[in-house]
Amino acid sequence: MAISPNDNFLAGQILTAAECNQFPRGIVAFQQSTANDATITAEEIQLTASTFTAVANRYYRITYYEPQVTTPATAGAFVTSRIRLTNLAGTQYQSGIMQNAPATAVAFSMKTVWVGTLTAGSTVIVASLACSSGTASATRSATAPGQITIEDIGPA
């Protein structure tokens, strides 16, 4: 993937539409949750970003953050976070894994990030969690929400 950075600007130059289109466009979709989920076993959607219109040939950065995920007290159990297109059957863009080595519950935060291009048109991105063995939980609050953020970071 080639990167298409913007120009250097000099005093007195006229800013063109083409140059403006080189700038990042910022946050295009966002969702957060303060509701806990104490029953994570098979993969389940935790957050669904608001629908947005993706533009061809632009890079997007998708960030999924969980403030506190607790694994079961099972040695070797792991929790997987995923970023997907549309739903659980949709294309998986990225995943992250946290494994519990000791046979005790372990709490940690998870951050999963993907950068790439999307097909142009109406787009929905979801974030999910799954636990390999036993039951994991996601703990959130007003001051520590789970979040999914989608940013347009510039042309491809």
N, C-alpha and C positions, 0 to 999 in steps of 0.2 A: 504494500500500500504506500503510495507516494503521499507526501505531505505537501500542502500548498500554502506556505506561509504568506503573510501580507508583506507589502512593500515598506521600505523606509520612507518617511515623509519629510519633506523640506518646507521651510517657511515659504508661503506664497503659492504653493501648489494647489490645484483644485482637486478636491476629493471626488472620486468617481463612484458610480454605482457598483462597478466591478470590484473596486477596492473595498467598499462597504460590505459586499458579499463575502469577503475573505475573513471578516471578523467572526468570532464565536457568537452564538445567539443566546447563550446562557441556558437556564433551566427551562425545559419544555414540558416536563411532567414530574409530579411529586405526590407522594402519599406517606402518611405516617400512622402509627397505631400505638395507643397506650394500653390496649387490652392484652392481658396475659394469655398464654396458651400452654396449659400444663399437660397436654395429651398428644405430644408429637411422637408418632411411630412411623407409619408409612409417609411418603412424601405428601405434604399438604401446603397449599398456598397460604402464605402469611400476609403478603401485601400485594395489592394490584395498583399499579401506577395509573394516574388519570390518562385517558385516551389522548393521543396527540397525533399530528400529521408529520410523519417522517419525510425528510427531503433526501432525494437520491444524491449520492456523491458527497455526503457530509459525515464527519465522524461524530459519534455519540459516546459519552461516558455514562455508564449505568453503575450506580453505587447502591448496594444493599447493605444495611447496617442493622445488627441486633445488639442491644446494649448488654443483655445477659442471657446466655443459653446455658442450661444445666444438663449435663449428661446423666444417664442412669448410673447407679452404683454397680456397674458391670464392667469387669476388666475387658479392654479391647473394644468396647462400644464406641461408635463414632457418630457424629452429627454432620450431615452434609447440607450446605446452603447452596441454592441454585438460583440463577437468573434465567428466565425462559420467556419466549415469545408467546403471548396469548393465554396459555393455560398449561396444565401439567403435561399434556401431550405435545406441546409446542417445542420448537427448536430450543435446545439448551445452549445458551451463549457462554456461561461460565459456571464453575462450581468451586466450593471450598470445603475442606474437611477439617474437623477437630476430633482427635481421637483421645479416648480416656484410657490411659495405660494402667493406673491403679484401679482396684475394685472399690473405689469410693466415688461419690458424685463430685463432679468438677464443674465450676461455673466460669464462664469466659465470655468475652464479646466476640462477635463475628463480623467481618467486613469482607464483602465479595465485590469485586470491581471488574467490569468488562469495557473495552474500548473497541469500536468497530463501526462499520457502516450498516445501515438498515435499508430494507426495500422501501421505496417511496409509497406513501399512503397512510391510511388510518392504522395506528399501531397501539397495541396494549402490551405492556411488559409486566410479568409477575415475578415475585420472589417467593421461594419455598424453603422449607426445612424438612429433613427426614432423619430418623434415628435408626441405626442398624440393628440394635438389640435393646429391648426394654423401651422405656418411655422417657423422652427428654422434655424439657419445658423452656419456654421463652418468657422472661419476666421483663415487663415494660412499665413505665410510669409517665406522668406528665413532664417530668424533668429528664427522662431517659426513654424516649419513644423509639420503636423500631421504625426505620425509614427506608424508602426507595426514592432515589433522585435520578432523573435522566437529564443530561446536559448536552446541548449542541456545542461541540468544542472547535468546530471549524471545518473547512472544506477538505475533502480527501484528495 
